[in-house]
Amino acid sequence: MLVDEPMGNGLKAMTARSIKWNVIDRVSSQVLYAVTGIILARVLSREDFGLVGAVMVFQAFASLFVDSGFSYALIQRKNPSRLDYSTVLWFNMAVAVGVYVILFFGAPVIAWCYDGDERLVALSRVMFLSFILNASAIVQTNRLMKRMDVKMVAVSNTLGLVAGAVVGISMAFGGYGAWAIVWQTIVLNGVKSLVLWVTSGWRPLLRFSMASLRGFFKVGSGMMASSFLNVLFQNVYAFFIGNRAGLVPLAYYTQADKWSKMGITSISQVLTSSFLPALSHVQDDEERFCRVSGKMNRFTAYILMPAMGFLAVMAQPIFHCLFGEKWDASVVLFQLLLARGVFTVLTSLYNNYLVAKAQTKTVVAMEGLRDGAAMIFLLATLPWIALTKTDDPVWGIKLLLYGQLGASALTWGVMAVKTARVAGRTVWGFVADILPYLAETAVIMGIMWVESLFVANDWMLLGTQAATGLMLYLGFNGVMNSVVQGEVISMLRKNLPGKPKKRVRG
């Protein structure tokens, strides 16, 4: 569907199958994650979420060192050997253990950053065990992604989420507070890793090669630097909110951030898991790379624009239906984070093009640009982070998010110029890939907003808006004979049970 001939239909079929299982993985994972999150959000207090949010800031940074960026290098390399995979595994495991030891003894410092709350010491020391569990699964996951055979990745994620949900919900109702979320995370990662090791059939060599590690350094170090800047950009705000405004405002932010990321991260992960392996196959064919990038741009815009736009319009009824009015202050933050998410996903897509071409220096430079702009906005708004109004407890936090949105938009514009050159296309070509779906979404969002003026019941409004958005979007694209929509529908029909498989032309 998204990859051209002539290499031909084999790569196209693998890409379509990879997308299918990545979508199944993300949908099933997000449904389970959402159900668990809704129950926990209703049972646990805002302070419980604030405590875990404080720990997650440090968790996000430390996780970068565990991966070290070499997972991207494994996928980017055309034919990694068993020794390559083994070397990366042992390196990741050694780094994970080292990071855990450092953070174990540094847990009191984390508590000091949040007014010396001693509860954070024990929570941190248990939560950070997930580093080691994650490190053991990275290479197993990447081997399957490289082969574009991600069925067991989906299965392992689902089983992990189910097990984690059972433990987390049981502990929440048992009165364990923030510990319910911590042990949910540990169980999830442990089960996922166990399933991959049991089912993959792959075992590492008891060998470590410095030569192999050095071979990954160019792409791996570049992507690690890029990931570090990206995580810094996404988490520095959470740190300052908790440090300056307190744990309850941090909880409002982390709830909005968590639920917005469900869509943003899912789309980004599907794109990286499905597109980067395909791009690595055509990295040396300039003409095919150009065509493939156009198809990937349009497919991404077709999914991304309505997903983010419609969720933003439906934000209030979604929060009311799921959580009551307990998290109303998170709604506007959720909307701003979705707007930023559009640029985040597009930037992630462009990163795939650059990584496939081994242009990691450009990736790092673009992350540096975004973080530099974000830091300017942060410094400008820092004195007002903790400010509130009578009817707006997150007034200061909104200023921070406007800064993130501006920095992301700036980075996307510059990155589109850089990436278009690498892909052999024009900047206008990149923009033209997006515009039709953006325009359709904007018009439909206006119609959905008008519905909110006449429908008072939240459940009825949510159903009405969702139906309106879906029907109008499919209808508009049908009338315009959208090639992307036609290919998506053909792929879905081909994979329906009981339907004869037909060859889909690109």
Phi and psi in degrees as a GROMACS rama.xvg file:
@    title "Ramachandran Plot"
@    xaxis  label "Phi"
@    yaxis  label "Psi"
@TYPE xy
-104.648  -3.95644  LEU-2
-121.305  134.054  VAL-3
-80.4164  166.124  ASP-4
-71.3607  170.781  GLU-5
-96.2451  -10.6426  PRO-6
-59.4619  -37.1611  MET-7
131.594  -130.589  GLY-8
-71.9214  -21.2272  ASN-9
-61.8285  -49.644  GLY-10
-67.8176  -38.3421  LEU-11
-61.3932  -44.5976  LYS-12
-65.0806  -40.9137  ALA-13
-63.991  -40.3945  MET-14
-64.2265  -45.2056  THR-15
-62.2552  -42.6284  ALA-16
-65.6507  -39.0506  ARG-17
-63.9881  -42.8557  SER-18
-61.301  -44.0072  ILE-19
-57.6406  -49.3809  LYS-20
-73.0463  -31.157  TRP-21
-66.1248  -39.137  ASN-22
-66.5596  -44.6281  VAL-23
-57.8215  -43.6617  ILE-24
-59.8368  -50.6773  ASP-25
-67.6928  -40.9346  ARG-26
-64.8703  -49.3728  VAL-27
-63.7242  -40.4988  SER-28
-63.7673  -44.7022  SER-29
-70.1854  -33.0819  GLN-30
-63.692  -48.022  VAL-31
-64.0657  -42.5945  LEU-32
-63.5741  -40.1589  TYR-33
-66.7662  -45.6468  ALA-34
-59.9093  -45.8248  VAL-35
-63.3779  -44.9409  THR-36
-62.9549  -38.1169  GLY-37
-63.5274  -45.5215  ILE-38
-64.3291  -45.5241  ILE-39
-64.641  -38.1924  LEU-40
-64.8476  -29.7818  ALA-41
-80.5242  -33.2183  ARG-42
-88.4058  -43.863  VAL-43
-83.8939  161.074  LEU-44
-86.8239  166.566  SER-45
-61.6977  -36.5009  ARG-46
-65.2392  -37.1343  GLU-47
-58.7837  -45.6496  ASP-48
-67.4872  -33.34  PHE-49
-64.1721  -40.3742  GLY-50
-61.5008  -47.7369  LEU-51
-66.8047  -37.1289  VAL-52
-60.7078  -37.3484  GLY-53
-64.1702  -41.9391  ALA-54
-67.0924  -38.2462  VAL-55
-64.9851  -25.9723  MET-56
-58.9503  -47.9878  VAL-57
-73.7993  -33.5375  PHE-58
-59.9134  -41.9365  GLN-59
-63.5371  -42.9735  ALA-60
-68.7009  -44.8392  PHE-61
-64.5779  -33.3275  ALA-62
-61.255  -29.2653  SER-63
-60.5047  -42.3452  LEU-64
-70.0667  -26.9151  PHE-65
-67.1647  -43.3418  VAL-66
-76.2585  -39.3459  ASP-67
66.5873  5.69367  SER-68
80.3568  -6.06861  GLY-69
-75.9765  -15.911  PHE-70
-64.4293  -38.1659  SER-71
-63.6773  -39.7176  TYR-72
-65.5739  -36.6619  ALA-73
-62.8936  -41.7183  LEU-74
-71.0148  -38.2452  ILE-75
-68.4593  -33.3773  GLN-76
-70.6637  136.392  ARG-77
-64.8565  -47.4491  LYS-78
-135.772  73.0363  ASN-79
-67.1137  144.321  PRO-80
-91.0413  171.939  SER-81
-62.1147  -36.5095  ARG-82
-65.1212  -36.6884  LEU-83
-61.1474  -49.8559  ASP-84
-60.9981  -42.698  TYR-85
-63.8421  -42.2725  SER-86
-61.849  -45.5389  THR-87
-64.4899  -38.8037  VAL-88
-61.0091  -51.1316  LEU-89
-65.3426  -35.2563  TRP-90
-65.6495  -45.5879  PHE-91
-62.4385  -40.4537  ASN-92
-64.8972  -41.5228  MET-93
-64.026  -41.7109  ALA-94
-66.1074  -39.8489  VAL-95
-60.8235  -45.6918  ALA-96
-64.2686  -42.3506  VAL-97
-62.6809  -43.9984  GLY-98
-64.3206  -39.6179  VAL-99
-63.7854  -42.8614  TYR-100
-61.427  -43.3626  VAL-101
-62.1634  -46.0139  ILE-102
-72.9027  -28.2269  LEU-103
-59.6516  -47.2636  PHE-104
-80.7022  -16.6965  PHE-105
-92.8106  2.55628  GLY-106
-56.7038  -38.7747  ALA-107
-60.9073  -29.145  PRO-108
-68.4249  -37.9079  VAL-109
-60.9113  -44.5899  ILE-110
-61.9501  -38.0832  ALA-111
-61.7077  -34.0498  TRP-112
-66.224  -19.3366  CYS-113
-121.57  59.28  TYR-114
59.3159  29.5786  ASP-115
67.3612  29.7255  GLY-116
-70.5758  105.147  ASP-117
-66.4628  -18.4695  GLU-118
-61.3544  -26.2996  ARG-119
-70.7425  -21.7102  LEU-120
-65.2173  -55.5878  VAL-121
-66.818  -41.4526  ALA-122
-57.9445  -43.6147  LEU-123
-64.1915  -45.01  SER-124
-64.82  -32.5091  ARG-125
-80.4817  -45.7081  VAL-126
-58.2089  -37.0002  MET-127
-72.2988  -8.98586  PHE-128
-62.1786  -22.0037  LEU-129
-63.4902  -21.0027  SER-130
-57.6448  -47.4357  PHE-131
-68.1548  -40.9703  ILE-132
-63.8187  -42.4224  LEU-133
-63.9438  -42.0746  ASN-134
-60.5748  -33.5813  ALA-135
-72.6566  -15.6853  SER-136
-105.325  -10.4271  ALA-137
-61.5648  -50.3298  ILE-138
-68.4827  -39.9646  VAL-139
-58.2884  -43.4787  GLN-140
-64.989  -43.5779  THR-141
-68.0105  -32.0467  ASN-142
-62.2818  -43.6302  ARG-143
-68.0372  -39.4919  LEU-144
-63.761  -41.9833  MET-145
-60.8474  -39.0309  LYS-146
-80.8023  -0.686731  ARG-147
56.1575  38.1373  MET-148
-126.837  82.7073  ASP-149
-105.387  17.8064  VAL-150
-59.3762  -47.3369  LYS-151
-72.4582  -23.7693  MET-152
-63.5234  -43.4646  VAL-153
-62.9606  -43.9885  ALA-154
-63.2031  -44.5532  VAL-155
-64.8025  -39.9802  SER-156
-62.323  -44.0477  ASN-157
-63.8875  -46.6869  THR-158
-63.1656  -39.2659  LEU-159
-63.4759  -42.4773  GLY-160
-65.9415  -39.8858  LEU-161
-62.4435  -48.0659  VAL-162
-62.7677  -43.8087  ALA-163
-63.4442  -38.1861  GLY-164
-64.0737  -43.5553  ALA-165
-60.0391  -45.7885  VAL-166
-67.8416  -47.6121  VAL-167
-63.1193  -46.2856  GLY-168
-66.6442  -40.9686  ILE-169
-60.4079  -43.5617  SER-170
-69.6646  -35.0436  MET-171
-62.731  -47.5267  ALA-172
-69.5553  -22.3167  PHE-173
-81.5613  -1.39129  GLY-174
86.4288  22.3445  GLY-175
-87.637  -0.361562  TYR-176
60.0394  -132.278  GLY-177
-60.8764  -24.7764  ALA-178
-61.9649  -25.5733  TRP-179
-61.558  -41.4397  ALA-180
-71.8903  -38.542  ILE-181
-61.8244  -50.444  VAL-182
-73.102  -26.6572  TRP-183
-59.1248  -44.0306  GLN-184
-64.9239  -44.4846  THR-185
-63.8038  -46.5989  ILE-186
-64.5874  -43.4083  VAL-187
-54.9569  -52.5713  LEU-188
-66.8401  -36.6358  ASN-189
-66.502  -44.5686  GLY-190
-67.1583  -42.6708  VAL-191
-57.7372  -47.9116  LYS-192
-63.6447  -42.3273  SER-193
-61.4187  -45.1613  LEU-194
-61.3792  -43.7228  VAL-195
-64.4456  -39.9073  LEU-196
-69.4863  -37.4967  TRP-197
-71.2562  -37.3002  VAL-198
-96.3068  -18.4216  THR-199
-73.214  -31.9202  SER-200
77.997  -3.7221  GLY-201
-97.9931  135.868  TRP-202
-129.505  141.881  ARG-203
-75.06  154.959  PRO-204
-72.3233  148.644  LEU-205
-85.0006  52.7061  LEU-206
-140.214  154.552  ARG-207
-135.643  129.87  PHE-208
-118.651  115.274  SER-209
-65.8275  -34.0056  MET-210
-63.4078  -41.4839  ALA-211
-64.0735  -43.5637  SER-212
-62.7881  -41.0171  LEU-213
-63.4823  -32.3216  ARG-214
-64.8468  -25.5814  GLY-215
-92.2947  -4.18822  PHE-216
-64.0031  -40.7352  PHE-217
-60.5924  -54.0366  LYS-218
-73.2264  -42.9478  VAL-219
-63.8296  -45.641  GLY-220
-68.0894  -37.0125  SER-221
-63.9016  -44.114  GLY-222
-71.2997  -31.5141  MET-223
-66.1661  -42.6123  MET-224
-62.6471  -42.1437  ALA-225
-63.2028  -45.246  SER-226
-64.5203  -37.8658  SER-227
-61.1107  -46.7848  PHE-228
-64.2172  -38.1634  LEU-229
-64.7546  -45.6362  ASN-230
-66.6907  -38.3561  VAL-231
-58.4105  -45.6477  LEU-232
-60.0234  -39.118  PHE-233
-83.4955  -24.1487  GLN-234
-112.751  -14.0538  ASN-235
-63.2736  -31.7466  VAL-236
-66.5113  -42.3865  TYR-237
-60.3549  -38.6264  ALA-238
-62.9026  -47.8071  PHE-239
-70.7742  -32.7464  PHE-240
-62.825  -48.3314  ILE-241
-65.6765  -38.5905  GLY-242
-71.6396  -40.3488  ASN-243
-93.4718  -43.6726  ARG-244
-95.9757  -26.5879  ALA-245
113.179  175.689  GLY-246
-74.0425  -32.7208  LEU-247
-69.2816  -48.2772  VAL-248
-59.181  -36.2663  PRO-249
-62.0478  -37.5582  LEU-250
-63.896  -41.3256  ALA-251
-58.2584  -43.9528  TYR-252
-67.4888  -45.771  TYR-253
-66.784  -33.2433  THR-254
-64.8903  -46.6743  GLN-255
-62.5111  -41.5798  ALA-256
-65.8467  -42.4614  ASP-257
-63.2738  -47.3439  LYS-258
-74.4774  -30.8208  TRP-259
-69.7361  -37.1074  SER-260
-68.583  -21.427  LYS-261
-56.5877  -41.9278  MET-262
-82.9187  -44.1347  GLY-263
-63.6534  -50.813  ILE-264
-66.2117  -37.842  THR-265
-60.4832  -47.9112  SER-266
-63.84  -43.8279  ILE-267
-61.8213  -42.5341  SER-268
-68.0463  -38.7758  GLN-269
-62.4317  -42.0689  VAL-270
-64.4481  -46.5487  LEU-271
-66.8207  -44.5532  THR-272
-65.4881  -35.4173  SER-273
-93.8327  -37.4713  SER-274
-88.1741  -40.4356  PHE-275
-61.8791  -43.9026  LEU-276
-60.5244  -38.5959  PRO-277
-66.4871  -41.6295  ALA-278
-64.6577  -33.2878  LEU-279
-65.0665  -25.6264  SER-280
-74.3074  -25.6917  HIS-281
-114.907  15.7853  VAL-282
-62.4726  -24.0321  GLN-283
-97.5676  -0.11482  ASP-284
-111.787  98.7381  ASP-285
-60.7636  -42.8294  GLU-286
-65.9636  -44.1241  GLU-287
-68.2157  -38.5321  ARG-288
-60.6154  -39.903  PHE-289
-62.5484  -47.4725  CYS-290
-65.3852  -43.0791  ARG-291
-63.3992  -41.5519  VAL-292
-61.5989  -38.0862  SER-293
-63.2644  -44.8567  GLY-294
-63.3193  -40.3076  LYS-295
-67.5458  -38.0386  MET-296
-59.7468  -47.1035  ASN-297
-69.2509  -40.2935  ARG-298
-60.9564  -43.8818  PHE-299
-62.3279  -46.5374  THR-300
-63.0012  -38.5984  ALA-301
-59.8528  -38.5492  TYR-302
-84.9984  -43.3815  ILE-303
-69.4617  -49.3591  LEU-304
-59.8985  -52.2015  MET-305
-67.2989  -34.0605  PRO-306
-60.2985  -49.8726  ALA-307
-74.1614  -42.6318  MET-308
-65.5704  -47.0154  GLY-309
-67.5768  -38.1099  PHE-310
-63.0032  -37.7883  LEU-311
-63.5443  -42.996  ALA-312
-66.5503  -37.7579  VAL-313
-89.4725  9.25762  MET-314
-56.46  -47.6696  ALA-315
-65.9707  -49.4423  GLN-316
-63.9073  -31.5434  PRO-317
-61.4112  -50.3174  ILE-318
-65.5345  -39.8069  PHE-319
-66.5073  -41.7142  HIS-320
-68.566  -36.4001  CYS-321
-85.7898  -39.0907  LEU-322
-123.047  0.336574  PHE-323
73.5833  -144.409  GLY-324
-105.187  11.7066  GLU-325
-63.3326  -34.6576  LYS-326
-115.426  31.4143  TRP-327
-58.3059  -33.91  ASP-328
-65.9607  -17.0202  ALA-329
-82.6286  -14.5702  SER-330
-61.0232  -51.6995  VAL-331
-65.5826  -33.0892  VAL-332
-66.3149  -40.0139  LEU-333
-59.5061  -43.3149  PHE-334
-65.1832  -42.7853  GLN-335
-65.7777  -38.1542  LEU-336
-68.8743  -33.3217  LEU-337
-65.282  -41.307  LEU-338
-61.277  -43.475  ALA-339
-64.6339  -32.1776  ARG-340
-62.8912  -29.3025  GLY-341
-57.4385  -47.5173  VAL-342
-70.7522  -32.7742  PHE-343
-62.9864  -44.962  THR-344
-68.1121  -42.3961  VAL-345
-63.4556  -39.5294  LEU-346
-64.2393  -40.3924  THR-347
-61.5715  -41.0698  SER-348
-61.3491  -46.154  LEU-349
-64.8814  -32.7349  TYR-350
-58.9945  -36.795  ASN-351
-59.391  -42.9357  ASN-352
-62.5247  -43.3327  TYR-353
-69.2932  -41.266  LEU-354
-65.6109  -41.4268  VAL-355
-59.6908  -29.3101  ALA-356
-96.6608  9.26977  LYS-357
59.4902  33.6211  ALA-358
-97.1736  53.0868  GLN-359
-71.2111  -25.4905  THR-360
-62.3645  -37.3497  LYS-361
-67.6588  -39.19  THR-362
-58.6089  -47.6631  VAL-363
-62.817  -41.5795  VAL-364
-62.2481  -39.9506  ALA-365
-68.9456  -39.2283  MET-366
-63.7882  -38.4733  GLU-367
-63.3602  -39.8917  GLY-368
-61.8839  -47.4217  LEU-369
-63.052  -44.091  ARG-370
-68.7027  -33.6139  ASP-371
-63.7352  -44.8508  GLY-372
-64.1021  -41.5927  ALA-373
-62.6831  -38.0875  ALA-374
-66.6921  -35.8419  MET-375
-61.9826  -46.3191  ILE-376
-64.7469  -37.1723  PHE-377
-63.0488  -48.1213  LEU-378
-63.4841  -33.9528  LEU-379
-71.1049  -30.9241  ALA-380
-104.329  -6.0391  THR-381
-52.6407  -41.498  LEU-382
-65.2149  -15.8134  PRO-383
-109.488  6.2613  TRP-384
-55.7137  -41.7341  ILE-385
-87.0466  -0.361932  ALA-386
-73.8459  143.758  LEU-387
-134.367  164.87  THR-388
-120.365  167.91  LYS-389
-55.4022  -42.7707  THR-390
-105.873  13.9125  ASP-391
-147.967  88.5199  ASP-392
-73.3919  -5.81566  PRO-393
-121.68  30.4146  VAL-394
-59.4929  -46.0431  TRP-395
-67.1232  -36.2766  GLY-396
-65.9602  -34.1284  ILE-397
-61.0328  -36.0499  LYS-398
-60.6707  -40.2778  LEU-399
-62.0106  -42.7374  LEU-400
-70.7182  -32.6917  LEU-401
-61.8868  -35.2616  TYR-402
-64.5398  -43.9526  GLY-403
-60.2426  -42.8067  GLN-404
-62.4775  -44.7954  LEU-405
-63.9547  -42.3406  GLY-406
-64.1501  -38.8017  ALA-407
-67.5669  -41.5865  SER-408
-63.198  -42.1486  ALA-409
-61.4226  -45.6275  LEU-410
-63.1591  -42.175  THR-411
-59.3022  -43.4211  TRP-412
-61.096  -47.3008  GLY-413
-67.7503  -39.8197  VAL-414
-67.9312  -34.6794  MET-415
-60.6194  -39.3292  ALA-416
-63.4837  -47.3994  VAL-417
-66.241  -44.8909  LYS-418
-71.3777  -35.1026  THR-419
-58.2994  -39.5708  ALA-420
-64.4558  -43.5312  ARG-421
-62.8616  -38.4818  VAL-422
-81.921  -3.67748  ALA-423
75.8079  28.3974  GLY-424
-127.25  174.191  ARG-425
-93.1376  160.089  THR-426
-63.4158  -41.2252  VAL-427
-60.6312  -35.4702  TRP-428
-60.8975  -41.8539  GLY-429
-63.292  -44.5633  PHE-430
-66.8728  -41.1008  VAL-431
-64.0087  -27.4774  ALA-432
-63.6826  -28.9805  ASP-433
-94.8672  -37.6529  ILE-434
-53.2654  -46.0232  LEU-435
-58.0267  -41.7591  PRO-436
-74.3643  -32.9069  TYR-437
-65.7608  -44.2986  LEU-438
-64.5063  -45.5604  ALA-439
-58.8104  -45.6346  GLU-440
-62.7047  -42.4416  THR-441
-61.5069  -43.7842  ALA-442
-63.1886  -45.3477  VAL-443
-67.6472  -36.3659  ILE-444
-59.6658  -38.6835  MET-445
-62.3865  -41.8453  GLY-446
-64.6413  -43.1221  ILE-447
-64.2515  -36.528  MET-448
-65.2943  -41.1995  TRP-449
-58.6232  -38.1311  VAL-450
-59.5886  -33.557  GLU-451
-66.9171  -18.4383  SER-452
-78.1319  -17.6214  LEU-453
-115.878  -16.1806  PHE-454
-111.622  116.592  VAL-455
-90.2949  -35.9104  ALA-456
-70.7693  127.044  ASN-457
-63.9666  -42.5654  ASP-458
-66.0302  -41.4618  TRP-459
-66.8677  -41.3247  MET-460
-63.4085  -42.8456  LEU-461
-60.9205  -46.4477  LEU-462
-65.3433  -41.3211  GLY-463
-64.3413  -46.597  THR-464
-65.5357  -41.8355  GLN-465
-62.884  -44.2489  ALA-466
-65.4101  -41.9667  ALA-467
-62.2411  -47.7098  THR-468
-60.2101  -47.1559  GLY-469
-65.3236  -47.7349  LEU-470
-66.1929  -43.742  MET-471
-66.8506  -39.7509  LEU-472
-66.4721  -47.2683  TYR-473
-63.2099  -38.6422  LEU-474
-66.613  -45.4913  GLY-475
-58.8929  -45.7682  PHE-476
-69.7216  -30.8974  ASN-477
-66.4201  -44.104  GLY-478
-63.5708  -36.7125  VAL-479
-84.4295  4.86758  MET-480
53.3478  48.5335  ASN-481
-60.27  121.447  SER-482
-64.8017  -40.8152  VAL-483
-61.9864  -46.9453  VAL-484
-62.8216  -39.54  GLN-485
-61.2401  -40.8033  GLY-486
-70.2423  -38.1973  GLU-487
-62.8372  -46.1877  VAL-488
-63.1531  -40.6061  ILE-489
-62.4963  -40.7403  SER-490
-65.8478  -41.2257  MET-491
-64.9717  -41.9696  LEU-492
-63.8333  -40.2145  ARG-493
-63.1443  -30.6692  LYS-494
-98.7624  6.31948  ASN-495
-71.4939  139.421  LEU-496
-59.1679  136.869  PRO-497
84.7965  -6.43634  GLY-498
-91.8378  138.782  LYS-499
-66.8278  140.315  PRO-500
-78.6502  127.544  LYS-501
-117.168  150.538  LYS-502
-77.7122  129.292  ARG-503
-103.502  122.847  VAL-504
-87.7432  143.324  ARG-505
